Amino acid sequence: MTRERTTLESALIPVTAYILVAAIECWFRHPEILATIDAAMPAEEIALAGHRPGVQINPVYLWSTANIFLTGRKMLTLLGLTPDDAEAVHTVLNFWQRAALAYRGDGLRQAWDAGFVVRPYGPSVIDELLSGVTPVVDAGERARIKRFNATLVAYLFLLYFDTRVGTGDTGPYPLPDGRVLLVRDFYRLGRSDFWWSGVATDVPYHNLTAALVLDGVDLKVNDWGTSVTDPEDYLDRLCGFALFTTDTPDRSLRPVPLDELDSLVAEVRKAQGQHYRNVAAMSRDEKIRCGAYVYFTFPRPFAEVAGVAGRIDWQVPRESTARGWYEMFREVEGTAPPPESDEVYYWPLDQA
């Protein structure tokens, strides 16, 4: 999955340092947080909210809820800073497993298990998305849509502090005529719980959902909500497009007129430019705090659906500071050499 991923990097943000700080916080605090969420509403019920567009319960938030916690476990136990805790691991992975199985609904837990297929949206949602699709036959219109997509992806990447989780793909959804549908959700474009998102006050939408009909494209979607396509320039094969928002009282889909694309791009670029300047002016500790918040709050959409987000302390860093470890991990840079190609990182369960 890492090898297949395209490269995005702002070079502004100490990503490795904030991931490590977030992983420490997740290891110590996520078991209690997920137990609180689960007590308010079972994980299986919460996950079903992800069957509607605009809800940030999706493959990457499921994957990250389990794996950032496990990153903290691996790092802290290998360094001898904390003992292992089987009960804590069970609490987190049991929540993840039940939520993941309910979200997918096919008896599998991950896109990896399913050959990189993620199809949470049922026929009624797909039909509604397809009903708004406009054919794309003109090269100029295709270029306009490509510009819109590239702008929003880059903007959300920086808004989420060098993290791709503001964009979530699902699919492939095969169509009767042999083409394929890719559904792309753009989350929290406007002002949100991110305290730095004041730059986005004038962005007119909070959540957007795009329906992209592709012809002659082999599409896979992995557990990071990222599409892997053959050919790589899949938008050159775009033959239909629709845009919706779920910024409605009942979170239902409402079509967004395509003549708004250029004005939306202009507002997003304005917010992105100001955010870039704000990030450049931040101290290292401020950047780490923002990035760690993005990673630490992966369970937040689950808490919001369960109605308990306001009862949980989402502040970071907290545990790493209290234990005197923050100063050590804040200096880490992402310069470690990669593992040898023949190294087995994850053993199969029957060989572990």
N, C-alpha and C positions, 0 to 999 in steps of 0.2 A: 504493500500500500504506500509506503514511504517513497519507494523508487518511482511509482507511477504518478506521484503528485507533482504538479507544476510548482514553480518557485515564486513565492511572494515574500518580500522582506523590505521593511522600511528603514532598517539600520539605525532607527532612533531609540529602540526599546530593548532593555536587558531581559529578553524573553526567558532564557534559561534560568536566571535568578528568580524571576517571579513565578515560574512553574514550580521550582523547588520549594519556595516559600508557600505557595498554594497547596502543594502536596503535603507538607507538614500539617497545615491547618486541616486539610481534608482527613488525614489519618486520625487525628485526635478528635475532630468535631463532627464529621459526617455520620458516624454511627448514631449519635444522639439525634441529629437533625433528621435523618431518614426514619428513625423510630417515631419521632414526633409526627412526621408527615404520614407515615403508614397508619398510625393510631387514629388520625383524623379521617383518612380515606384510604382504603387498601390500594396498594400499588397497581393491582390489576385494573381497578376502576379508573385511577388517575391516567393510566397509559392510554385509555380509549379516547381521551380528549385530543390526543395526537392524530386522530383519524379525521380531523378537520384542519384545513389550512389556517395558518396564522397562529398556531399554538406551538410553542417552542419545545414540545416533547417530540423528539425526533432521534434518528440514529446517533448523531454525534453527542447529544446530551445524555442519552442512555449510556453510550460507550464511555464517555468522560466521567460520568458519575461513578462508574466502577473503576476505571483505569487510573485516574489521577489519584484516587485513594490508594490503589495498589502501588503506584509509583512512590507515594509517601512511605508505605510499608516496606518496600524493597530497599529504599534509600536508608531509612532510619534503622532498620534491623541489621543491614549490612555494616553500617557504621557503628553498630553497638550502642546507639543512642537511646533505644527503647526496646523492650521485649516484644515479641510477637503477641498477637491477641486474637485467638481463633474466634472468640465470640463477636468481636468487632467486625472481623472479616465476614463472618456469617451474616450479620445484620445487614451490611452493605450489599453483599453479593446476592443474598436472598431477595432483597428489595429489587435489585437490578434484574435478576432472573425473572421474577414474576412480572415486572413491568415490561421487560423486553419481549417475553412470550405473548403477553396480551397485546402489545403494540403491533407486533408482526402478525399474529393470528394464524400462522402457518406451522406451528410446532417447532420453529427454529428461533434462535436467540439473536442472531447477527446476520448482517448482509454477507459476511464472509462465509457463513454456513450455507447460504442460499445461492452461492455463485454470483454475489454482488447484485442482488435484486432487493429493492425496497419499495413496497406498494401498500402504504397505509391507507390510501384514499380509495374508497369503494366506488361502485358504478355510478351512484347518484352524484358524487362530487366530480368524478371525471366527466360525466355527461354535462354537468353545469360548466365546467371549465371549457370543454370543447365547444359548447354552444356560443361562447364568446370569441372563438378563434377567427381571426381575419387572415385570409391568404396573403403570403408574402411572395410576390413575384418580381418586384422591382428591386434592382441592386441598391438604389438609394435608400429605400425603406429598410432593407436588410442591414445596411451600414448604420442607419439610425438606431435600430434595435441593438446592434452590436455595441454601439457607443453607450447606449443606456445601460446595458448589462455590465460592461466593463467598468463604467463609472460607479455603479452601485456596489459591485463586488469589491473594488479597491477602497471605496469609502467605508464599507462595513469592516473590511480587514483592519483598517487603522482605528476605526471607532471601537472595535473589540480588542485593541492593543495587540496587533500582529497575530490575530487569531481568526480563523475562517468561519467561526460558528454563527456569525450573523447571517450567513447564507446557507440554506439547507435544500439539497436536491432529493427528490424521490423519483423512482421509476426503475427500469423502463416500463411504461404502460403500452403494450402492443395495440395497434389500431387495426381495424378490419382490412384496410387497404394496404397493409404491409409497412406502413410508416410507424413511427414510435413517438410517444409523448413523454417529454421530460417536464416535471413540475418543479419549479424553483421558488422557494419562499425566501423573502427578504424580511428579517426580523428587527424590530426596534430601530427603525431608521430615524425617528424623531427623538424628542426628549423622553428620558426613561429613568430607571433607577441608577443608571450610570451618571454619577454626579458631574462628569465632564461633558455630558451630552447637551448642555445648555447651548452649545454652538449650533444645535440642530433645531432650535425653536421654530424656524421658518420652513423646515422641511415639511411638506403638506401631508405626508402619510407616515404612519407608524409601522404598519405591516403591509407588504405587497406580496402577491402570488402571481407568478408568470407561468403561462402554459406555452411550451415550445414544441411545436410539431416538427419532427426531423425526418428527412427522407434519405435512406441509404447510409444510416449511421448505426454502428454497433455500440450500444450504450450499456455501461455498468455504473452502479452507484454503490459506493463503499460505506463503511461504518462511520466515516467522518462526514457523511452527507455530501461527498464530492463525486462528481461525475468523471468517469474515465471513458473516453470515446475513441472510436476508430472510424473515420479519420479524426485527428486531433482538433482540427479547425471545424468543429461540428456546426457552428453557426453559419458557415458557408452553405450548409445543407438545410437551413431553416426555411420551411415552406408554409408555416402558419404560426400566428402569435396572438396571445391574449394576455391582458393584465387586469388583475382584480385587487381589491383591498378588503381586509376583514375589519377595518375601522368602522364597524357598525354596531348598534346597540346590542344585537344578538350574535355578533361575530360571524354573521353570514357573509357570503361573497357578494361584492358589489363591483361591477365592471368599472375600470378606469379608462376613460377615453384616450386613445393613442395619440391624439393631438396634444396631450399634456406632457409627452415624453421629454421634449426639449426644455420646457420650463422646469420640470422636475430635475433634469440633469443639471441645470443652472443652479438651482437651490442646493442640491447635494454637493456640487463642486465648491460652492461658497462655504458651506459648513465644513467640508473636508479641508479646505485651505486654512480656515481659522483653527480647526482642531490640530492640524499639523504644526502650526505656529505655537499653539498652546503646549503641545507635547514637547516640542523642541525647547521650550522655556522651563519645563519641569525639572526638578532634581531627580537623581537616580531613585531615591526612596519614593518619591511621588509616582514615578512610572511603575515601580515594583508594586506599590499599593494598588494602583489601577488594574494592572495585569493580573495580579493575584486575586483581585475581586472577581474578574471575569471567570477565572478558573474555579475559584472556591464556590461560586454561586451556580454551578451547573445544576444542582437540585432545585434551584429556585422556581422554575416553571412547574415542577411537581407540587411544591408548596403552595403556589398560587392557585392551582386547580383545587387543591385540598382545603384552601381557605386559611392556611396557617402561616403564610409568608411573613406577616407582621409580627408573629410571635417568636421569630427566630432571629438570633444575632448573626448578621452577615458581615460584621466588621472584620477586616483583615489589615495587617497582620495582628494576631492576638496571641495565639498559643506559641508561635515561634519566638515572639518577643519575650513572653513571660518565662520561657525556658532558657533564654539567653543564647538562642541559636541564630537569631535573625542576622546579626552582624557577620556571622560566618558565611551564610548562604547568600547574602545580598551581593557579595563580591564575585560570585561564580559567573564565568562567561561560557558561552557555548562553543568552546574550542577543543573539547575532548575528541580524540580520534575515534572513528567509527569502529564497531567490532569487526573482527576478522570475518571474511565471507563464509568460512566453514563453521563458525561458532553457532551452536544451537541456543537460541535465546529463550524460546518457549518449547519445552518438551511436550510431546503428546501426553494426555492424561494417563494412559496405560503404561508410560515409561517414566513418569515423574518420580 
